[in-house]
Amino acid sequence: MKLRSLGPVADIPDGGSKGYPAAEGAFTGIFAVRQGDDVRVYVNSCPHIGAPLDWAPGRFLSMDGTRIICAIHGAEFTLDEGLCTAGPCLGDRLEAVMIQIKDGVLLVPEDAGL
């Protein structure tokens, strides 16, 4: 499997998130959330209507940084599983992206976000 680099994990603020543009040929971008050494990457698409989640470029989290929030209808998702805990997609999950971290660099499949 071919991988693409998203850059250093250190570029994602601890307790924060960072968005990445769609890979060539992909439909949506992806985003990462980081809590210390734990990094999760999801496709930037709400399971309810497929709209991007960020309410401003690269802004995916609630004000207290404990939940992922959909900008369209306020659905709330857990950071660790992408599980919708409130909103019209209750019980659905964000599409998780497989990651590898090598020498502090975050890698994802080349086709992530298709």
C-alpha positions as CSV (number, residue, x, y, z in Angstrom):
1,M,0.0,0.0,0.0
2,K,1.3,3.4,-1.0
3,L,1.4,6.0,1.8
4,R,1.5,9.8,1.8
5,S,3.0,12.0,4.4
6,L,0.8,14.5,6.3
7,G,3.9,15.9,8.0
8,P,5.2,15.9,11.5
9,V,2.8,14.8,14.3
10,A,4.2,17.8,16.2
11,D,2.4,20.1,13.7
12,I,-0.9,19.0,15.2
13,P,-1.5,20.9,18.4
14,D,-1.8,18.7,21.5
15,G,-5.5,18.7,22.3
16,G,-6.3,20.1,18.9
17,S,-7.0,19.2,15.3
18,K,-5.6,19.9,11.8
19,G,-7.2,19.6,8.4
20,Y,-5.5,18.3,5.3
21,P,-6.7,18.7,1.7
22,A,-8.0,15.8,-0.4
23,A,-5.5,13.6,-2.0
24,E,-5.3,13.8,-5.8
25,G,-8.5,12.2,-7.1
26,A,-10.2,12.1,-3.7
27,F,-13.5,13.7,-2.9
28,T,-13.0,15.0,0.6
29,G,-10.1,16.0,2.8
30,I,-9.1,14.4,6.0
31,F,-8.3,15.7,9.5
32,A,-6.3,14.6,12.5
33,V,-7.0,15.0,16.2
34,R,-4.3,14.7,18.8
35,Q,-4.4,14.0,22.5
36,G,-0.8,13.6,23.7
37,D,0.6,10.6,21.8
38,D,-2.8,9.5,20.6
39,V,-3.5,10.6,17.0
40,R,-6.7,9.7,15.1
41,V,-7.4,10.6,11.5
42,Y,-10.9,10.8,10.0
43,V,-12.4,11.6,6.6
44,N,-13.8,15.2,6.7
45,S,-17.3,14.1,5.9
46,C,-20.4,14.0,8.2
47,P,-22.1,10.7,8.0
48,H,-25.5,12.5,8.0
49,I,-25.2,14.4,4.7
50,G,-21.6,14.1,3.7
51,A,-20.8,17.8,4.3
52,P,-17.3,18.8,5.6
53,L,-17.2,19.0,9.4
54,D,-15.0,22.0,10.0
55,W,-16.8,25.2,11.0
56,A,-13.8,27.2,10.0
57,P,-10.8,26.0,8.0
58,G,-9.0,23.4,10.2
59,R,-11.4,23.9,13.1
60,F,-13.1,20.6,14.0
61,L,-13.4,20.5,17.8
62,S,-15.8,21.9,20.4
63,M,-14.5,24.9,22.3
64,D,-13.3,22.8,25.2
65,G,-11.6,20.4,22.7
66,T,-13.4,17.3,24.0
67,R,-15.6,16.5,20.9
68,I,-15.6,16.8,17.1
69,I,-18.5,19.0,16.0
70,C,-20.2,19.1,12.6
71,A,-20.6,22.7,11.4
72,I,-23.8,22.0,9.5
73,H,-26.1,20.7,12.3
74,G,-24.0,20.5,15.4
75,A,-23.6,16.7,15.6
76,E,-21.1,15.6,18.2
77,F,-18.5,12.9,17.8
78,T,-16.1,11.3,20.2
79,L,-12.4,11.9,19.6
80,D,-11.3,8.3,20.0
81,E,-13.8,6.5,17.9
82,G,-15.6,9.1,15.8
83,L,-18.9,7.9,17.3
84,C,-21.8,10.3,17.0
85,T,-23.2,10.9,20.5
86,A,-25.7,13.7,19.6
87,G,-27.4,14.9,16.5
88,P,-29.2,13.5,13.5
89,C,-26.6,10.8,12.8
90,L,-26.7,9.4,16.4
91,G,-24.9,6.1,16.6
92,D,-23.1,6.5,13.2
93,R,-19.3,6.9,13.0
94,L,-16.9,9.1,11.1
95,E,-14.8,7.1,8.6
96,A,-11.5,6.4,10.3
97,V,-8.3,6.5,8.3
98,M,-5.5,4.0,9.0
99,I,-2.3,5.7,10.1
100,Q,1.3,5.0,10.6
101,I,3.7,7.2,12.5
102,K,7.3,6.8,11.5
103,D,10.1,8.9,12.9
104,G,7.5,11.4,14.1
105,V,5.9,11.8,10.7
106,L,2.2,11.0,10.2
107,L,1.5,8.7,7.2
108,V,-1.9,7.7,5.7
109,P,-2.9,5.6,2.7
110,E,-2.4,7.6,-0.6
111,D,-6.1,7.2,-1.4
112,A,-7.4,8.3,2.1
113,G,-10.6,10.3,1.6
114,L,-11.8,8.6,-1.6
